[in-house]
Amino acid sequence: MMLKLMLLKEVKGLGEAGEVVRVKSGYARNFLLPRRLAAPVSADAERQAEAHKRRRAGEVAKQKEAAKAQIDALNNMSVSVEARAQEDSSLYGSVTSGMIADAIVKEGVAVEEKHIHLEEPIKALGIYDVTVRLFEGVEAKVKLYVVEPPPPAGS
C-alpha cells in the first residue's frame, strides 16, 4: 500500500522539504514518520513545509552572498605548500586538499577541506590552479605553488 506524505526535511534519494511523495506504508511508518521527516498531507503540514522552504531559501541566499564575498579574495590569492621531493621533482607523497585548505586559512580566508576540488592528485613540484568551490555555482581559482622545504640550518 502506498501513502502520500509531505516531506518536512530533505530525505536523500526521496526529495526536498515541501515535496509531496508517494512511499510504501512500511517505509513511512518505520522510518519517515517516527523521525519527523514527513507528515501526512494536510493543510497544516503544507503550511509548515512552506514556512520551512521560505526559511531555507533565506538561509541559502545568505550563505551564497557570504561565499561570493570570499571569492574576490580567493581569486587573487596564491599560496605555497612545502613538500619533500625526489631528484626528479616527484613528491614522496601527494599534496592533499587539507594541506591546501590550511595554507589558504593562513592567508586569512576561512575555507574547509571539502571546498577544495582537485582534478587529480598533486604529486610533483610546480605551479597549479586549484578550484575552491564554496557554494554551488560559486567557485574561485587559487594559484598553488608546491615547493621543496628549505634545507635545515647548519647543513
C-alpha positions in Angstrom: 0.0 0.0 0.0 1.3 3.4 -0.9 0.9 6.5 1.3 1.0 10.1 0.2 3.2 12.2 2.5 4.7 15.7 2.5 8.4 15.8 3.4 9.3 18.1 6.3 13.0 17.8 5.7 15.2 16.8 2.8 15.5 13.0 2.5 18.4 11.8 0.3 17.1 9.9 -2.6 13.5 10.8 -2.0 13.1 14.6 -2.2 13.4 18.1 -0.8 11.4 19.6 2.1 7.9 20.5 1.0 7.6 17.9 -1.7 4.6 15.5 -1.8 5.8 12.0 -2.3 4.2 8.5 -2.5 6.0 5.9 -0.4 5.3 2.4 0.8 3.4 2.3 4.1 6.2 0.4 5.9 8.8 3.0 4.9 6.5 5.8 6.1 5.5 4.0 9.4 9.0 2.8 10.3 11.3 5.5 9.1 9.8 8.8 7.9 7.1 9.4 10.4 9.0 8.4 13.6 11.9 10.7 12.6 9.6 13.6 11.8 10.9 13.7 8.2 7.4 13.6 6.7 3.8 14.2 7.7 0.5 13.1 6.2 -0.7 15.5 3.6 -2.8 18.1 5.3 -3.3 21.9 5.3 -1.2 22.2 8.5 1.6 20.1 7.0 1.6 22.2 3.9 1.8 25.5 5.9 4.8 24.0 7.9 6.5 22.9 4.7 6.0 26.3 3.1 7.4 28.1 6.1 10.4 25.7 6.1 11.0 26.4 2.4 11.0 30.2 3.0 13.4 29.9 5.9 15.7 27.6 4.0 15.6 29.9 0.9 16.7 32.8 3.1 19.5 30.8 4.7 20.8 29.7 1.3 20.7 33.2 0.0 22.8 34.5 2.9 25.3 31.6 2.6 25.6 32.3 -1.2 26.2 36.1 -0.6 28.9 35.3 2.1 30.6 32.9 -0.4 30.6 35.5 -3.1 32.3 37.9 -0.8 35.1 35.4 -0.2 35.5 34.7 -3.9 37.1 38.1 -4.6 39.8 37.4 -2.0 40.4 33.9 -3.3 40.7 34.7 -7.0 43.7 37.0 -6.4 45.3 34.6 -3.9 48.4 32.5 -4.3 49.6 30.0 -1.6 52.5 27.7 -1.3 52.8 24.3 0.2 56.1 22.7 1.2 56.6 19.1 0.3 59.7 16.8 0.2 60.5 15.7 -3.3 62.9 13.3 -5.1 65.5 14.5 -7.5 63.1 14.2 -10.5 60.7 16.6 -8.7 58.1 13.9 -7.9 56.9 14.1 -4.3 57.3 11.4 -1.8 53.5 11.6 -1.1 51.0 14.0 -2.5 49.6 17.4 -1.7 46.2 16.9 -0.1 43.2 19.2 -0.1 43.6 19.5 3.7 47.1 20.9 3.2 45.8 23.4 0.6 42.9 24.5 2.9 45.4 25.1 5.8 47.6 27.2 3.5 44.5 29.3 2.5 43.4 29.7 6.1 46.9 31.0 7.0 46.3 33.7 4.3 43.2 34.8 6.2 40.3 33.3 4.2 38.2 30.6 6.0 37.7 27.5 3.8 37.3 23.9 4.7 38.9 20.9 3.2 35.7 19.9 1.5 35.7 23.1 -0.5 39.0 22.2 -2.3 38.4 20.3 -5.5 41.5 18.7 -7.2 41.2 17.4 -10.7 43.9 14.8 -9.9 46.3 14.2 -7.1 49.3 16.7 -6.9 52.4 14.5 -6.9 55.1 16.8 -8.3 56.7 20.2 -7.5 55.3 23.0 -9.6 52.5 25.6 -10.0 48.9 24.5 -10.1 45.5 26.2 -10.4 43.2 24.8 -7.7 39.4 25.1 -7.7 37.8 26.3 -4.4 34.0 25.7 -4.6 32.4 27.5 -1.6 28.8 27.1 -2.8 27.1 25.6 -5.8 27.9 27.9 -8.7 30.3 30.0 -6.6 33.9 29.0 -7.2 37.4 30.5 -7.4 40.8 29.6 -8.7 43.7 29.8 -6.3 47.3 29.6 -7.6 49.2 26.9 -5.7 53.0 26.7 -5.6 54.3 23.3 -4.5 57.9 23.9 -3.3 60.5 21.9 -1.6 61.2 23.0 2.1 64.5 24.8 2.7 67.4 22.7 3.8 67.8 22.6 7.6 70.1 25.2 9.1 73.7 24.1 9.6 73.8 21.7 6.6 
